[in-house]
Amino acid sequence: MKREALARRIRELREAYKKTQEEMAGVVGISRQAYIRLEKGAREIAFVEIEKIADYLGIPYTDITGVDETEEPSLTAMCRNQGCSQDMLKVFERAERILGVFSAQERLFYRVREGEERQAELDGNQT
């Protein structure tokens, strides 16, 4: 997803949920000015910021990013099925959460880059 499309989606959701830019900036942990730049697509957005917005609005982050995730058996589920201890289960849950954040950030990066490359090609063809 292109940065501008992501920014537009975040703005649409904020408006649909009747939230102010000030509220959203507070949720993300940035200034209102930085949030305005985010909604204009003039500022990069990290996956953890997308996650904060999604959590605040009570929606899955995929509603923002448009990334479709397929379910695979998780380490946590396998651990649970094998009768792992609660401590091990917590370790696997934490590890999966961290890996999920990195994986989503990577997918988002490549989607934004792909959109920017496509736009650069279009801009090059117009000259």
Helices and strands as residue ranges (DSSP letters): H 3-16, H 21-28, H 32-40, H 47-57, H 62-65, H 75-82, H 86-126
